[in-house]
Amino acid sequence: MKIISWNLLHTRGAGVEQIAALIADQKPDLFLMQEATAAIDTLPKLCPGHYARIALPGRHHGLAAWSAAPWASPAASLKLQRGLVFRRVAQILSLPGLTIANVHLSHGQWLNRFQLRQIAAALPGPAAILGDCNMVGAAWLPGFTESGPRAPTHKSARLLPLRLDRCFTKQLRCSDAKILDYGPSDHKPISVTLTLLAA
């Protein structure tokens, strides 16, 4: 399965046309988005498939996912430990044989690691967690392997390069991981190709 994850930069970044162009170019099985607004809801008209979006509590943007194949069950949300300013949720996607969590975690470096553990504890069997983790340094997530690309995906204040967009996997092997040099967002999309480990 090829998965792309991209923080769109809500109203100032990538629009639905850029997302559709990236899907047409890269042909992912699953496309995860952070900071997605209602304007992205027209994506299935441009790219036939299956789509789900949830807003972060009290925010006009949130998490969205497009899939070429049907979900095994409807997309769900998982409430996360809230920060001082924003409440956070994870988007949980059930696909045949594995579960995917689409995330946009808090900026606090202890809090986002706690949120990551909350998500990991809720994912059965083969699973992956992808998205903007707002995390600097090692994640220390037992049972999961960091499988995404290791180069910076974002420049803080357009100066400091940071690797904020991550992929963590359990019972999956990553055969390809790269950063895509694409689009108007302040984050670069990441692409991973995952396969189930032999039992």
C-alpha positions in Angstrom: 0.0 0.0 0.0 1.3 3.4 -1.0 0.3 6.2 1.4 0.9 9.9 1.1 0.5 12.3 4.1 0.4 16.1 3.7 -0.3 19.1 6.0 -2.1 21.4 3.6 -1.7 24.7 5.5 -5.5 25.1 5.6 -6.8 28.2 3.8 -3.4 29.5 2.7 -1.8 26.4 1.3 -2.6 23.5 -1.0 -6.1 23.4 -2.6 -8.2 20.6 -3.9 -6.7 21.0 -7.4 -3.1 20.5 -6.1 -4.2 17.5 -4.1 -5.9 16.0 -7.2 -2.8 16.6 -9.3 -0.6 14.9 -6.7 -2.9 11.9 -6.6 -2.9 11.7 -10.4 0.9 11.9 -10.4 1.8 9.6 -7.5 -1.2 7.2 -7.6 -1.4 6.4 -3.9 -3.8 3.9 -2.4 -4.4 6.2 0.5 -4.0 10.0 0.9 -4.0 11.6 4.3 -4.4 15.3 4.9 -4.0 17.6 7.9 -5.4 21.1 8.1 -8.1 20.2 5.6 -11.1 22.5 5.3 -14.5 22.0 3.9 -13.1 23.3 0.5 -11.4 19.9 0.2 -14.7 18.0 0.3 -15.0 18.3 -3.5 -12.0 16.0 -3.9 -14.1 12.9 -4.8 -15.5 14.8 -7.8 -11.9 15.2 -9.2 -10.6 11.8 -8.0 -13.3 9.1 -7.7 -12.8 7.2 -4.5 -13.8 7.2 -0.8 -13.4 10.3 1.4 -13.8 11.3 5.0 -13.1 14.5 6.9 -13.3 15.5 10.6 -12.7 19.0 12.0 -10.6 19.5 15.0 -12.9 20.6 17.9 -13.5 24.4 17.7 -11.4 24.7 14.5 -12.4 25.2 10.8 -9.9 22.7 9.6 -9.0 19.1 10.6 -8.1 15.7 9.3 -9.2 14.2 5.9 -8.5 11.0 4.0 -9.0 9.8 0.5 -8.8 6.1 -0.4 -9.0 4.4 -3.8 -10.6 1.4 -2.1 -13.6 1.3 0.3 -13.0 1.5 4.0 -13.6 -1.7 5.9 -15.8 0.3 8.3 -16.7 4.0 8.5 -13.9 6.4 9.5 -13.9 7.2 13.2 -12.3 9.7 15.5 -10.3 9.3 18.8 -10.2 12.1 21.3 -6.7 12.9 22.5 -5.4 14.5 25.6 -6.0 18.3 25.0 -3.4 21.0 25.2 -3.6 24.4 26.8 -5.1 26.0 23.6 -6.4 23.4 21.2 -8.3 20.1 21.5 -7.0 17.3 19.3 -8.4 14.1 17.7 -7.0 11.4 15.6 -8.8 10.0 12.5 -8.9 6.2 12.6 -9.3 4.5 9.2 -10.0 0.7 9.0 -8.8 -0.9 5.8 -8.7 -4.7 5.0 -6.0 -6.1 7.2 -4.7 -3.0 8.9 -5.7 0.2 10.7 -4.3 3.7 9.9 -4.3 6.7 12.2 -4.2 10.2 10.6 -2.8 12.7 13.1 -2.0 16.3 13.8 -0.6 16.3 17.3 0.0 19.1 19.8 3.2 21.2 19.8 4.2 20.3 23.5 7.0 17.7 23.3 5.7 15.7 26.3 2.1 16.1 25.3 2.5 15.0 21.7 4.3 11.8 22.8 1.5 11.1 25.3 -1.0 11.6 22.5 1.0 9.2 20.3 0.8 6.5 23.0 -2.9 7.0 23.3 -3.3 6.4 19.6 -0.9 3.4 19.6 -2.9 1.8 22.4 -6.1 2.1 20.4 -4.8 0.4 17.2 -5.2 -3.4 16.9 -3.0 -5.6 14.8 -1.0 -4.3 11.9 -1.2 -0.5 12.1 0.4 2.7 11.0 0.3 6.3 12.4 1.0 9.1 9.9 0.8 12.8 9.9 2.1 16.0 11.3 3.4 15.0 14.8 4.9 18.4 15.6 7.6 16.3 17.3 11.3 17.0 17.5 13.6 14.0 18.2 12.9 10.4 19.0 9.3 9.4 19.7 10.0 6.4 22.1 6.9 4.5 21.0 7.1 0.9 22.2 5.9 -1.7 19.6 6.2 0.7 16.7 9.0 1.4 14.3 9.6 4.8 12.8 9.4 4.1 9.1 9.1 7.5 7.3 11.7 9.6 5.6 14.4 11.1 7.8 14.9 14.4 6.1 13.2 17.7 7.2 9.7 18.3 5.9 9.1 21.8 7.3 11.0 25.0 7.9 10.0 26.8 11.1 9.8 30.5 10.5 11.1 29.6 7.0 14.5 29.2 8.5 14.9 26.2 10.8 14.5 22.8 9.1 12.4 20.3 11.1 11.2 16.7 10.5 7.6 17.0 11.8 5.8 14.7 9.4 6.3 11.1 10.6 5.2 7.5 9.9 5.2 4.9 12.7 4.4 1.2 11.9 3.5 -2.0 13.7 3.7 -5.4 12.0 4.4 -3.6 8.7 7.5 -3.3 6.5 8.3 0.0 4.7 9.9 -0.7 1.4 10.1 3.0 0.3 10.0 6.3 2.1 10.5 9.7 0.6 9.7 13.4 0.7 7.8 14.8 -2.3 9.0 18.2 -3.4 5.6 19.5 -4.3 3.0 22.2 -3.6 2.3 25.5 -1.9 2.1 24.3 1.7 4.8 25.0 4.4 5.1 21.2 4.7 6.3 18.8 2.2 4.2 15.6 1.6 5.7 12.3 2.7 5.2 9.0 0.8 5.6 5.5 2.2 5.0 2.1 0.7 4.0 -0.5 3.4 3.5 -4.3 3.2 2.4 -6.7 5.9 5.1 -8.6 7.7 4.9 -12.4 7.4 3.1 -14.0 10.3 
